[in-house]
Amino acid sequence: MTPFGEKIRGLRKVKKISLKKMSEDLGVSSAYISALEHGHRGQPSSGLITQISGYLNLTWDDAEALNEVAGLSHPRVVIDTAGMSANRTLLANVLAEKIRDLDEETIEWVLAEILSRNGPYTGPTF
């Protein structure tokens, strides 16, 4: 699941809107919305994000946050370490290899450690 998928699924649940109803109202297939929610599809278009924001009656700030979350939700991330140190390349490769096996507590620890050393994260929260 991607942060975007988690967010729209949560909003749908709070507003008690079924996946089928939302997809019909937006004019897209339920398979597509499901794939977005589960991270099997890449980032949605800005037009669809705007449609979803309007459909869910999001405030301007919430719509902007949803747009930012979408930008951080590509399920297949590429990290280009060309020209960087060997340790940076090693970190990217180890993370790519091991991320599937990390438990949530470890992921939260890694995120907290990186953010504590590099300043607070200023993007959207999930």
C-alpha positions as CSV (number, residue, x, y, z in Angstrom):
1,M,0.0,0.0,0.0
2,T,1.2,3.5,-0.7
3,P,0.7,6.6,1.5
4,F,-1.8,7.9,-1.1
5,G,-3.7,4.6,-1.2
6,E,-3.8,4.4,2.6
7,K,-5.1,8.0,2.7
8,I,-7.9,7.6,0.2
9,R,-8.9,4.3,1.6
10,G,-9.1,5.9,5.1
11,L,-11.1,8.8,3.8
12,R,-13.5,6.4,2.0
13,K,-14.0,4.4,5.2
14,V,-14.6,7.5,7.3
15,K,-17.2,8.8,4.8
16,K,-18.7,5.3,4.4
17,I,-18.2,5.2,0.6
18,S,-17.7,1.9,-1.0
19,L,-14.9,1.3,-3.5
20,K,-17.6,0.5,-6.2
21,K,-19.6,3.7,-5.5
22,M,-16.5,5.9,-5.6
23,S,-15.2,4.4,-8.8
24,E,-18.6,4.7,-10.5
25,D,-19.1,8.3,-9.4
26,L,-15.5,9.2,-10.6
27,G,-15.9,7.3,-13.9
28,V,-13.0,4.9,-13.3
29,S,-12.9,1.2,-12.8
30,S,-13.1,-0.2,-9.2
31,A,-10.0,-2.3,-10.2
32,Y,-8.1,0.9,-10.8
33,I,-9.0,2.5,-7.5
34,S,-8.2,-0.7,-5.7
35,A,-4.9,-0.9,-7.5
36,L,-4.1,2.7,-6.4
37,E,-5.1,1.9,-2.8
38,H,-2.9,-1.2,-2.8
39,G,0.1,0.3,-4.5
40,H,-0.1,-1.8,-7.6
41,R,-0.5,1.4,-9.8
42,G,1.8,4.4,-9.9
43,Q,1.0,7.9,-9.0
44,P,-2.5,9.1,-10.2
45,S,-2.7,12.0,-12.5
46,S,-3.2,15.5,-11.0
47,G,-6.6,15.5,-12.7
48,L,-7.7,12.4,-10.8
49,I,-6.3,13.8,-7.5
50,T,-8.4,16.9,-8.1
51,Q,-11.5,14.8,-8.9
52,I,-11.0,12.7,-5.7
53,S,-10.4,15.8,-3.6
54,G,-13.7,17.3,-4.9
55,Y,-15.6,14.1,-4.6
56,L,-14.5,13.6,-1.0
57,N,-15.2,17.3,-0.3
58,L,-11.7,18.0,1.1
59,T,-10.7,21.4,2.3
60,W,-8.0,23.2,0.3
61,D,-5.3,22.2,2.8
62,D,-6.4,18.5,2.9
63,A,-6.5,18.5,-1.0
64,E,-3.0,20.0,-1.1
65,A,-1.8,17.3,1.4
66,L,-3.4,14.6,-0.7
67,N,-1.6,15.9,-3.7
68,E,1.7,15.9,-1.8
69,V,1.1,12.4,-0.6
70,A,0.5,11.3,-4.1
71,G,3.9,12.7,-5.1
72,L,5.5,10.4,-2.5
73,S,3.6,7.3,-3.4
74,H,5.2,5.8,-6.4
75,P,5.5,2.1,-5.5
76,R,8.6,1.6,-7.5
77,V,11.2,4.1,-6.4
78,V,14.5,4.6,-8.2
79,I,17.4,6.1,-6.2
80,D,20.2,7.4,-8.4
81,T,23.4,7.3,-6.4
82,A,25.7,8.0,-9.4
83,G,28.6,10.2,-8.3
84,M,27.8,9.6,-4.6
85,S,30.0,7.8,-2.1
86,A,30.2,4.0,-1.9
87,N,28.4,4.1,1.4
88,R,25.4,6.0,-0.1
89,T,25.2,3.4,-2.9
90,L,25.4,0.6,-0.3
91,L,22.7,2.1,1.8
92,A,20.3,2.4,-1.2
93,N,21.0,-1.2,-2.2
94,V,20.7,-2.7,1.2
95,L,17.4,-0.8,1.8
96,A,16.1,-2.0,-1.6
97,E,17.0,-5.6,-0.7
98,K,15.8,-5.6,2.9
99,I,12.8,-3.2,3.0
100,R,10.2,-6.0,2.4
101,D,11.4,-7.8,5.6
102,L,11.6,-4.9,7.9
103,D,8.9,-4.7,10.6
104,E,7.0,-1.4,11.2
105,E,9.0,-0.6,14.4
106,T,12.3,-0.8,12.5
107,I,10.9,1.3,9.7
108,E,9.7,4.0,12.2
109,W,13.1,3.9,13.9
110,V,15.0,4.3,10.6
111,L,12.8,7.2,9.6
112,A,13.1,8.9,13.0
113,E,16.9,8.5,12.9
114,I,17.2,10.0,9.4
115,L,14.9,12.8,10.2
116,S,16.5,13.6,13.6
117,R,19.9,14.0,11.9
118,N,18.7,15.9,8.8
119,G,16.0,18.2,10.2
120,P,12.3,17.7,10.4
121,Y,10.2,16.4,7.6
122,T,8.2,19.2,6.2
123,G,6.0,17.2,3.8
124,P,2.6,15.7,4.4
125,T,1.9,13.4,7.2
126,F,0.1,10.1,6.8
